[in-house]
Amino acid sequence: MFDPCHTPRVFAVPPGVDFPRALVDGLRARTAHLPPEALARVQLVVNTRRMTRRIRELFDAGPPCLLPRLSLVTDLGERADLASLPPPVPPLRRRLELTQLIGKLLDQQPDLAARASLYDLSDSLAALIDEMQGEGVSLDAIRQLDVSDMSGHWARAQAFIGIADRFISTDDSALDVQARQRRVVENLIERWQTDPPQRPVILAGSTGSRGTTLMLMEAVARLPQGALILPGYDFDQPDHVWSGLDDALLSEDHPQFRFRKLMRGLDLSPSQINRWTRGAAPSPARNRLVSLALRPAPVTDAWMSEGPHLTDLAPAMTHVTLIEAQSPRAEALAIALRLRQAAETDQTAALITPDRMLTRQVSAALDRWNILPDDSAGLPLQLSPSGRFLRHVAGLFVKRLDGEALLTLLKHPLCHDGGERGAHLLHTRDLELDLRRNGPPFPDGVSLTSFAIRTEMPEGWMRWLATHFCGQQVAGELPLGDWVRRLRDLAQAISAGSTGDPGTLWDKNAGQKALAVISALEDEAAHGGTMTARDFADLLGALLAGEEVRDRDSPHPGIMIWGTLEARVQGADLLILGGLNEGSWPEAAAPDPWLNRQMRDKAGLLLPERRIGLSAHDFQQAIAAPEVWLTRATRSDDAETVPSRWLNRLINLLQGLPDAQGPEVLEEMRARGRQWLDWAETLEVAPRLAPAERPSPRPPIPARPRQLSVTEIKRLIRDPYAIYAKHVLRLKPLDPLVQAPDALLRGIVIHEILEKFVKDSVLDNALLTREVFLNRADALLAEHVAWPTARKLWLARLERIADAFLAAEAIRSSDGGPVAFEAKMKKRLDPLDFTLVGRADRIDQTARGSLRLYDYKTGAPPSAAQQAKFDKQLLIEAALAEEGGFEGLDPMPVAQAVFIGMGGIYKEVPAPLDKEPPAKTWADLRTLVDAYFQPDQGFTSRRMLHKDTDLGDYDHLARFGEWDRTATPNPEDLT
């Protein structure tokens, strides 16, 4: 098939050419004059199964012929060596073993790293071991590195790298996947040296980015009938640029660096790389422009000398569109519009991007037209229904069950789907409302049984609920096998439900993939040792995150979403290169906790820039397609983004070529993009509605509230609309699902502590001590507050103010004492048919028979000025006391009314009774209430709030935000 030659045989295909099609066309052309069996004798080695499928499809399309023998790089030599080499050690087993050892090391030396980084460290160390074995680097090469300037870090790193000793095997008994693959390749090359195959052996599509693959490529190229076919080779790059790619530290991120490294190993010059086919790239002029734009940084001065010779920029970039969107959403919608057009015109189109968030946004946008793209990556298993369900179930082992975790599982589509799913959802709704209204924050068997009695829940459902959700938390360590069995059994029981019918947890593609993960973990559990519930949950999440699942629905045949790997082996009429921002494409290099760049280079390991170089090669290939879109978002998360280095180079080069019409060409690219962005904006913007006006409803007089509490008078003054929504519309905010130790609970608990302590100290003054006060507080906090952290914080606050409170209490007790706690108030304002109600925290009576009113505040007490204008609670209570509004107390004069602040500091703020006497307060209150019984008085939203940042429960109902405090209220009569 090939003529004899004295140099290694290397061919290449330029960027932009459909590589699998060119490969097949070249094979047919080279065997056209040979007998039919000549093609069948060819052994064709490719690097991915996708490439294999595509090549078969192209051969199947005709004309009829015998097929070459197709194999993968990873399978080459397996048939001959399978008997001599045992199967590799499963990667999961290695990971579990590494996790155990690193965990023990962290237990012995906690200062090395945080325990939370256990699995990240084990993953990183496993990757380092794989790389060392794949690149043929020994531990001695690592240990002999010169680290005189980083001894502290190196000592810590050595503690971990030393773990690798027991995993880098010197024999063939327990080889990892990478080590076994390298051993297979070494055996194959050794056999070829003594008995080289005489049949054609062609290795196509690989770039030689990994050491084992590069070693195999060099061996194949030296075979009598061996050949390499390189993808995306830059034939336009001058020789002096090729010779400048020798230093990995400077050139690893260049798209052609790997080919230069291969040429050095084979002792070839760029001129000795021949074209595989005569077919030209879709746009040779564009290839020359991109080649010049991607020159290594030290030689970009060539832009000045070679750039002016690019005189065909306009035709080169005619079919290139540049999208610079204001947001990722706008970028995704513009891409979706173009993909929709491609679907309508039967054009094959593919979005290529490593940004999975962008692909999800594009898929969501396409869904409005019922277009399902063929996404090669699919969905991470941890985000699938089965993956989420398993992670939620594992969470039951980790911490005490709370309402959020309980309802999250109960509402999951895989929960109780074995039978009677509708009844289960009804019961779950009732349980949620009860938990919001009555609690407790941490449901248990007792509280759930109480709920069942109150609501007459079916006994079977309640038994299933209490059995499988309560009491699952595990405090100690268990063997990994026990954790897996617990997880499987509990997940299946929760999925089946109270009917006992099998659930659908393991059904469909996602369920089967999840079951495979659980089964593999169960098989290797003996190597996982013991671990805590948190460690097991983290391990499960990491394993699920490493798998992906594709939807079984039939996607659109011509609309694809590819990762950069898929784009190397498939062709399309339109390629959209999305997410061209730094950190996305190229992705930021993963941090290496073990070795820096110089150490890696000296040891012979791969540099972090390797992935950037591969991404650059993917970019150079993709941008050479017949029609190309380059898209990016200029802002993301309210921050400016940085354009991808390759896009930035291309833009800068075009802007610097005014004589070759570079700026005009760039503006035309942007203009085409702006047109699509304008269409996307038109599609996105719904018919604009006029913004809402500031509401001031005027309900009928009979519908207006006839009773308010004393504390609601403040709201009536500051935000009358909230009174209207609560008492006229009878709307109440839904209680939060996740109960938290908030200000409301703190106020309730502190009030009870103070009330009980003062009651007891009145009976026995000996109890008025700091020790008794704090002991009582500690006991009541333990009884009413379920959160240990909140208990400690609140007790610490009480400790800070205890001395000041006790001193003040001693003074108060010297002049009378308490006569009522939580005293009820009720007074009718005649003739307004309006009743005022409430409760006073505490009422003391002085020796002279007058009253002192006290109100405890766990926040900041209102100032005297605020009380005079808005916060009239104590002033109204004083007026009620003198009007006889307290149950069980005759009308009496009020000597003093005081807010007692029990927040961070102890503070007393008296009510300004001298400036606002009870008689005046009572008259002002009557005037205020009477005003809201006038037909023309509206309940204005946010009438006199203290701050613009204050939020109300009914602001969303008033559509606050469409108007502000400067807006004029809009009175509206309601019927």
N, C-alpha and C positions, 0 to 999 in steps of 0.2 A: 504493500500500500504506500509506503514511504520509500523514497530513494535513499540509498546508503549515504551517510554523512559522518564527518569526524567530530562534529560538535553536537551538543545536546539539542534536541529538536523542540523548539518552543514557538507556538503560534499565538495569535491574539485577535480579539475582536474590539473595535473601537467603541467608545461610549455611544449610547443611543441605539445601538443595533440590538434587536431582539435576540439575546444570546442563544436560547434553546433552538430557535428557528435557524439561526446562522450555523449552529453546530450540526443540525440535521442536514441542512443544505450542503455544507462542506463535506460531510460523510458521503452523501449521495453523489456529489460531483467527483470525489476521489475514487469511488468504487464503480463509477458508471461504466468504465471500460474493462472491468474485471468480472470474473464469473459471479453468479448470484451468491454463492456461498462465501465470497470474500467478506461481505459485510457481516455475515454471521460469525466470522472468526474474530471480529474486532471486540475487544473487551473495553467497554466504555465505563469509566469510573467518574461518578459525579458526587457532589457533597451534600445534597439534600434529597429527601423523598419527593418533595415538590418538583424538583428538577426531573427526577425520574418519571413522574406522572406526565409532566409536560412533554418530555421527549417521546414517550409512548403515544400520546395523543397526536403529535405531529407525524410520527411514522404511520399511525393508523389512518390518518387523513389521506394517505396514498402518495404516489402509486404503490402497488403491492411490492413487498420485498421481504427478504429474511431480515430479522431484527438482530442488531448487535447484542452482545451479552452485557446487560446493564448491572452495575453494582455500585454500592456506596463506598466512600472512602473508609468508613468505619467497619465495613464488612470485608474489605479486601484482605485476603489471606486467611480468613476465618476457617474456610473449609479444610485447609491443610493443617491448621494449628489447633483446631478445636479439641482434638484428642490429647494434645500435649499440655495445653493450658486450661486450668480449671476456670469456671465462670468467675467474673469479677465479684468483689464484695459489694453488696447493695449500697448505694450512696446513703440511704437512710440509716443503715447500721453504723456506718462511719460517723454520721452526724450525731447519732445518739451516744456513741462511745466518746466522741470529742466533747460533747456537752457534759457528760459525767466528769471527765477529767478536768475540764475547765472549771466546772462547779466546785470540785474539791479544791482546786488551786485557789479559787476566790475565797473559799471558806478559810483556808490556811493563811492567805495574804489578802485581806479585804481591801488594802490600799491599792492593789493593782488595778482594779476596775470596779464599777458598780455592778451589783448583782443583776440589775435590770438589763445589762448589756450581755448577759450570758449567751443568748442565742445568736445575737449579732456577732459576737466574738467567735462562736463555734462555726458559723457560716463563713466568716472571713478567713479563719484558719483552715477550714476545709478547702476553700477556694485556693489558698496559697499552696496547700499540699498538692492539689490537683495540678496547679500550674507548674510546680517544681517537677512533678513526674512527667507532665506533658512536654516540658522544655528540656528534660534531662539534666536538671540542676540538683546537685547533691546537697545534703545538709552541711557538709564540710565547706562548700563554697559560700554558704551563708555565714557560717561561724568565722570564717577567715576575713570577713569584710573589715575595712578600716573604719572604726566608729569612735575614734578618739575624741571627736567633738560632740558626741551625743551619748555619752556613757550612761547617763541616768535613764533615758528612754530605752536604750538598747538593753539594759539590764532587765527592765520590765518586759520588753518584747521577747527576750531570750527565755524567760520563764514560760511563756506560752509556746514559742516555737519549739522548745525542747520536747513538748508533747508529741511533735510530729515524728520523733525517733521511732516510736513503736508502730507507726502506720506506714512509713516508707520501707516497704519490705525489700530485702535483698534476694529473696528467692521467689519462686512462682506460686507459692502456696496460697497467699492471701493478697492478691493484687487488686488495687482500686481500678475503676474504669479507665482512667487516663493512663495509669501505669501499664495495665494490660494491653491497651491499644498501642502504646509505644513498643511494648515487647513483641506484639504481633508484627508490627511494621519492621522492627529490627530483624526478626526471624525471616520475614519475607525478603528483605533486601539481602540478607546473607545467602539465602537460597538463590536469588537472582544472580549473585556474583559468580556462582559456580554453574548454574544452569539457567541462563536467561531465557525467557519465553521468546519464541520466534514469531508469535502472532502479534498483531498490533495491539498495544495497550495505550489508551488515551485517557488522561486525567483532565477533566474539563470543569471550569467554573470556580475553582478554588483560587484564593489569592495568597495562600501560604502564610496566613497570619499567626498560626500556631506552629510550634516547633515540630511536632510529630508529622503534621501535614506537609510542612516544608521539606522535611527529610524524605518523605515518600515522593513528593513532586520531583525532587532532584534525582531520586533513583529511577523514576519512570522516564524522565527526560533522557537518561543515559542508556536506556534499553535499546537493543538493535532496531526495534519497531515501536519504540515508545515516543510519546508526544504529549506536550502540555498545551492546553488552549486556555488562555487567560481572558477574563472578562474585563471590559472597560479599560483597555490599555490606551494610554495617551500617545498616539503616534505623532502628535504635533509638538511634543516637548523636546527642545533641543538637547544635544548631547551634554553640553556644559551644565544644564540644569539637572540631568540625570546624575552626573558625577558629584553634584552637590548634595545628594540625598544619602550620603554614606553615614553621617552621624545621627544615630537614633535619638539622642537627646535634643537635636535641633529639628529633625525631619520626620519623627514618628507619626505626626499628625497630618502628613501630606498624603493625598489619595494614592500616589504612585510609589510610596516608600516600600511597600511589600514586594513590588515587582523589581525594584532596584536591589533589594536584599536577595531575591531569587537569582537575579542576573549575576551578582557577585559570587554566589555559591556555585553557579554553573560556569563562571568565567565567560560570560557573554556580554556583548556590547548592545546598546539599544538597536543598532542597525541589524542585528542578527535575529530580532524578533519579527517574524513574518506574519502577514495577514492570513487568517484562516480562509476567508472567502473574499471574492472581489467586490461584494456589495459595499456600498458607501453608507456612511452614517446619514440619518435623516437630514441633518444640517451640519456639514463640515465646517462652515463658517462659524457657527455657534460653538462647536467644539474648540476651535482655535481661540475664540474669545474667552471661554471658560478656562481653558488650559493656561492662558496668560493670567487670568484673574487669580488662579489658585497657585501661582508660583510661590515657592517658599519665601518667607519674610526676608532673608538676606539678599535675595536677588529680585525683589519687586521693582528695582530700578529699571528693569526691562520694560516696565509699563511706558517709560518715557521714550525708549528707543524702538520698541516693537509695536507699541500701541498705535501710532499713527499709520502703520501699514495695514491695519484692519479696516479696509475701505468698504466692506460689505456688511456693516452692522445692521442696517435696516432690514434686509431680507433674512439675516440670521435671527433676529428677534421678533419677526412679524407674528409668530405664533406663540409668543411668550407674554403672559399677563402677570402683572405685579399687583397683589392685593395688600394694602396696608390699612387694616381695619382699626377702628377705635377701641374695639373690645373683642375678646375671644368669641362672644356671642355673635357679633356682627361678622367676624371671620367665618364662623361655622355656618351661618345662614347663607352667606355668599357662596360658599363651597357647595352647600346643599342645592342651591338654585342651579348652579352649573351642572351638578350631577343629575338633577331632574331633566335639564335640557338634553343631556347626553342620553338619558333613558328614552326620551321622546323621539330622538333622532337615530336610535339604534347605534349609538357610538359607545364603544367600550371605554370606560373611564375608571380610574383608580385614584383614591386618596392615599398618599404615602406619608406617614408621619409616625414618630415614636411617641407622640403625645396622646395618651389614651383618653384624657379628658376631652380633647378636641374631637376624637372619633366618636365619643358618646354624644357630644353636642350635635355633631353632624347627623348621626343616626336618628336622634330625636327630632331634628328638623325635617329629615326625609320622611319621617313617620306620618307627617300631615298629608303627604301624597301617597301613602301606602306603599312606599318604596323601602324594601328591606335590603340593605347592602350586604354583600358577601364579605363578612368581616373575618379575616384569616386568624386574628388573634382570639376572638371570642371574649368571654367575660371571665375575670378572675374567679376561681372557685369560691373563694371566701366571700364574694359578693353575690353569689347565686343563692336561691332560696335554701337549698340544702346546706350550703356553707354557713350562711348566717344562722340557721337553726342550730347547727351543731355548736357554733361558738356561743350562742345564747345558753344552750344546755350546759356546756362546760362552765359557763359563768356562775351557774347555780352552786358549783363546788367551791367557788373562790370566796364569795362574801355572803353576808347575811341577806336573805331575800327581802327586797323592797318592792313597793308597788309598781315602780317602773319596770323592773326586770320581770315581775310576774305578768303584767299585762302585755309586755312586749312579746313574751312567749305565747300567751293565750291568744293573741290576735294574729300570730304568724300563720300564713296559709297552710303550713305543714302540720300545725298543731290540731289534734282531734279531727283529722280528716279521714279517719277510718269509717265513720258513720255519724249521723245526726249532727252534722256540722252546723246547720242552722240553729238548732237548739243551743249548741255550745256558744255560738256568738251572742245569742240573746242573754244567756246567763253571764257571759263575760261583760256585756254592757251593763247589766245590773250590778255586777261586782265593782266595775270601775266607778259608777256613780256613788256607790256606798263607800268605797275607799276615798274618793275625793271629799265626801261629806263627813265621814266619821273616822277615817283612818283605819288602823294605825299606820305609821310610816313603815313598819316592818311586819307584814302580815305573818301570822303563824297559825297553828292548828286551832288554838283557842278562839282567835278573832274570826277565822273563817267559819268555825262552827257557829259562833254567835251570829254571823251574817246569814248563814243557812237557816237558822231558826227564825230570824226576823223576816226573811223573804220567802221561806218555804221552798228552798232549792231542792231539786231531786237528790236523794241520798247518794245515788251512784256517782253523779257528777262531782259532788262535794268530797266523797271518799277518794275519787281519782285525783282531785285537786290537792287535797291535804297530803296524800301519800307521796305524790311524785314531785311536788314543788316545795314543800316545807321540810326543813331539817336536812337539806342536802349538803350544806356547807361542811367541809372537812378541814380540820385545823392542822393535822400532822402530815407526814410523808407516807406515800404508798408506792408500791412497785408500779412501774408503768403499765404492766399487763392488767393490774387491777383497775387503774384509771380508765383504760380503753374499754374494759368490760362494763364498768359503771356507765361510761358515756353511751356505749351502744345500747345497753338495756334501758337506760333512762330515756334516751332519745326515741327509741322505738315505742316505749310505753306512752310517752307524751304525744307522739304522732298518732298512735292508735286511738287514744281517747278512752272515755269511760265505757264505750260499747265493747272494747276488746277486739274489734275488727282490725286487721292489719292496715297500717297507714301507707302513705305513698312516699315516705321519706327517701327510699332507695330507688324510686322510679325515675324515668326519663334520664337524659344524658347527665345532668348535674348530680342526680342522686346516685347514679352508677359510679361516677367519678369520685364522689365523696365516699362511697362504700369502699372503693379501691384504696383510697388513702387510709381509711380506718383499718382495712384488712392488712395492708402493708405495715402499718404501725403495730398491729397486733402480732404479726409474724416476727417483727424485730424487737418486740417489747423486752425480751430477755436481755438485750444489750443496753436497755435504757436506764437500768437501776431504779432507785427510788427518787421521788420528787414531790414537791408541794402542789397543791391545786393550782396556784398561780403559775408555776412553771409548766404544768401540763396544759393549761389554757393557752399560754404563750406558744408552746410547742405546736399545739393543734393549729393555732392561727397562722403560724409561720408555714406549716406544711400545706394548709389550704391556700395560702397566698401564692405558693409556688406552682399551683396548677391552674389551668384554664379550661373552660368548657364552652363549646360552640353551640349555638341554638340550632335545633333540628328543623326549624321552619325553612321553607324553600326560599332562598334569597334571590334577588334579581340577578340574572346571569351576566349582565353587562356592567353592573355597578359594584365596585370592589373597594374594600379598605384593606390596605396592606401595611405590614411593617416593612422596614427597610430590607429584611432578609428575603421576604416574598417578592419584593420588587426586583431583586437581582435575577430571578428566573422566569418572570412572566412579563408579557408585553401588553400594552393597551394603547388606544388611539390618543387618549388624553391622560396625562399624569399631573396630579395636583400635589405639590410638595407643601404640606401644611405645617404650621407651627414653627416657622423658620426664625426662632429666637434662641439666643444663648441660654443654655440650661435645658432646652427642649430638643433642639436639633442643631448642634450636637448636644447630647446630654452631658451634664457635668460629670467629670471623672469621679468615681467612687473613692472615698478616702481609704487609704491603706494604713491600718494601725501598726503595721509591722516594719515595712521598709519604705524609704523615700525613693525618689527617682534615681538619684545617683547610685544608691545601694542596689536597686533593681538592675540598673544597667551593668554594673560591675559583676553582679552574680549571674547575669545571662537571662534574667526574667523579663517579662513583658513590661513595657512602660504604661502608665495610666493613659497616655495619649494614643495607645493602640486603638481603642474604641473610637476615638475622635477621627483617627485616620481612616478606619473602616467606614464611618459615617460620611467622611469627605468623599470617599470613593463611591458610596451609594449616591451622594448628591451629584457627583460628576456624571454618573451614568444616567440618573433620572432626568437631569436638566437637558440632556441631549435628545430626549424623545421628540416625536413629531410635533405635538402640541403640549405646552407646559404652563401650569399655573404656579406661581411662587406666592405664598400667602403667609402673613404674620399679623399679630395684633400689637399695636403700638403701646397699649396699656393693658395691664392685668392686675387685678386686685388693687386698684387705685395707685398703681406705681408704673413708672415708665419701664418699658422692656428694652432690651438690647438686641438689635438684629443679629441673626446668625453671622458668624465671621465670614462665611462664603458669600452670603447675600450682600453683606457689607462691602466685601472686596469687589463684587461684580458691579454694585452701584457706584462705588468710588471710581472704578476704572472707566465706566461709561461717562461719568461726569467729567472725567479728565481728558476726554477725547473730543473736544469741540470741533476740530477740523474734520473728524470722521462722523459728525452728527450724533455723537454719543449722547449728549444731553437731550436732544430731540427724540432719539430712540427710547431713552429712559422715560421721558414724559409720555410718549405714546403707550408704553407698557402700563404706566400708572393710570392713564386715562381709561384704558380698557378695564382696569380694575375698579376705578371709581364708578364706572357705569353699572357694574354688577353690585357694588356696595349701595348705590342709590336705589337700585331695584330691591335689594334686600331690606333697606330701610323703609321703602314704601310698603313692602309686604309686612314688615314687623309692626309698623305703626297702625294701630286700630283707629277707627273714626274717633277723633278727639272730642271728648265731652267737656262741656264747660266746667271749670272747677266749682266745687260746692261752696255755697255761701255759709257764713257763720250762723249756725242755727240759733233761733230764739223762739221755740214753740210756745204757743198760747193755747193750752188745752181748755176744754170747757170748765167752768168754775166747779161744778159738782165732781169733776174727775181729779181735782187738785188735792194734794195730800192734806188730811185733817189731823195728822199726828206725826210728830218728828221727835227724835231724841235730842237731848241737849247737845251732844257732840255733832249732830247733823246741822246745827245752826251755822257752824263755821262753813260747812260745805254749801249751804244755801247762800251764804254771802259770797264765797269765792267762786263756786262753780254750780250755779243753779241748775244747769242742764243735767248734772249727775243726779240731783233730787228728782227731776222730771223722769229720767230713765229708770230710776229705781222704784219710785212710788207711783208713777202714772203708767209707765209701760210695764212695770213690774219685772224688769230685767235684772238679773243678778249675775255677777261674774262667776264663772265656773271655778270651783276650788281646784288648786293645782294638784296634779297627779303625784308629783314627787314632793312629798312633804319634807320641809327643811326646817332647821332651827332658825326661823326668821324673827323679825322684830315683833310680830304679833305674838308668837309663842313666848318670846322672852318677856314681853310685857305681862302676859297672863301669869307666868311662873313667878316673876318678881313680885307682882301684886299679892299672890298667895303667900309667898315667903314673908313679906312685910306684914300682911294682915295677921297671920298666925303668930308671928313673933311678938307683935305689939299686943295682941290679945293676951298672950301668956305672961308678958312682962307686966301688964297692968295688974294681974293677979299676984305676981311675985316679982318685986323689983330686983331680987337677986339674980334673976334671969337676964337682966339687961347688961350682958357682957359680950365681948367680942367672940369668945369661944363658943358660947351658946348660940349666938347669932349665926356664925359660920357653920356650926354643926347642923342647925336646923336647915339652913340654906342648902348644904350638901345633901341632906336626906331628901328634901323636896325636889331638888334638881335630879337626883337619881331616880325618883319616882316618876317624874313627868317628862324628862328629856331623854330621848333614846340615843342621842349622839354623844359619845364620850368626849370628843373634842369640844363640842359646844358646852358641855357641862363644865369642863375645866376652864374655858375662857370666861364663861359667865361667873363662875365662882371667883376667878381671879379679879374680875371687875368689882364684885362685892367686897372682896378683901381690901381693895384699894380705898373704898369709900366707907368701910365699916366704922372706923373710929369717928369720922365726921358725923355719920348718921346717928351713932349711939350718943354722941355728945349733944346733938340737937334733940334727940328723943328724951334725954334726961331733962333738958330745959322745958320741953313741952309737958312732960309728966309732972313738973313742979307746979304748974298752974292749971289744974284740972286734969282731964284725961279723956280718952275716947268714949263716946256714947253710942256710936253706930259705925258699922263697916258695911260697904256695899249697900248703902241706904237707898231705898227706892224713892224716886221722885215722880210726881204726877200732878199736873195742874192744868186746868182748863182756862183758856183765854176768852172770857165772855166779852162781848157777844159774838166773837168770831167763829165759834164752833170749831176750835182748834185746841188740841191737847199736847202738852209738852211732857215728855217722859224721860227717864234716865236713872242712873245710879251714881251716887257719890262714893268715892273710894273710902273716905274716912271723915268722920265728924267728931270734933272734940268740943267739950263745954268747959269754959273757964270758970274760975271760982266766983266771978261776978254774974254768971248766968248767960253770958253771950256765947256765940258759937265761933269755932274756927273750922274752916273747911280745908281739906287737904286732897290733892290729886297727885298720884305718883306718875312720873314720866321716866321711861327708860331711855328716851331720846333727849333731845335738847328742849327744855321748857321754853314756851313762847315768852318773848319780852313783854314788858308792860305796854309798850306802844302797840305791839301786835294784838295784845288782849283787848285794848281799847277799841280797835277798829275791826278785827276779824275773829280772833280766837277767844270768843266770849264765854267759854264753858264755865269757868269759875265765877265770872260776874253773874251769869244767869243762875248758877246754883245758889249764890248769895241772895239774889232776888227771890228765888223760890223759897229759901229758908225763911225769909222775912214775910213771904206771902202764905206760909203754911203749906208748902208743896211737898214736904217730906213726910212719908208715912211714919206714924208713931211719934212725931215731934210737933209740938205746938209752934206757932209763929214766934220767932226769937230774933233779936238783932245779931248781926254778924260782925264780929270784931276784926276778923282777918280771913282771907282766903289765899292759899299758898300752893304753888306748884313745887313739888319736891323732885328734883332731877336725880335719878339714880343711874346715870350713864357712866361715862368715863370718870367724871368727877362728881362729887356731891354738890348740889346747887339748889338754893331756894329762891324762887321768884314770886313775890307777892302780887296779887291782883290789885290793880289801881282803884281800890274802892273809894279813895278820897276824890279822885277825878271822875270816876264812873260809879256813883252811888247806886245801890240796888233800885231805888225808885226810878232813876233815870234809865237804867238798864231795862227795867220792866216796860217802861214807856217806849223805848227804842225797839224792843222786841215786838211789842204790839204793832208798832208802825211798820216794821219789816214784814211781819206775817200778813198784816192787812194789805200791804202792797201787792203781795202775790195772790190775793183774792180779787184783784181788779182785772177786768177782762183784757185791758190793753197791756198788762205786764207779762212779758215773756220770760222764759227760763233760759237765759243766755248762757252759751257754753263758755267756760273758762273766763268768767267775767272779771275776777280780780285775784288771779292766782299770785302766789308769792313770787315765783320765778317762772320764766318761760320754759325752763327745763322740767318743771313739775309735770308729772304724768297722772292722768286720771283713768279710772276704770272704763269710762265711756267715751274716751277721746276718739277711738276708732269709729264709734257710732256717729259721732259728730263730724267725722271726716276731717279731723284736725290734721293739718299738714297741707291740705288744699287751700287753707286760709291760715292767717296768723292773727296775733293779737291786735294788729292795726285794722283788721277788717271790721266793717260796720255790721252789727247784728241784723239778721233778716227775720223780723217778726212774722210768724205764720200761724194763722188761726186754724185750729184743729177741731174736727167734729167727731 
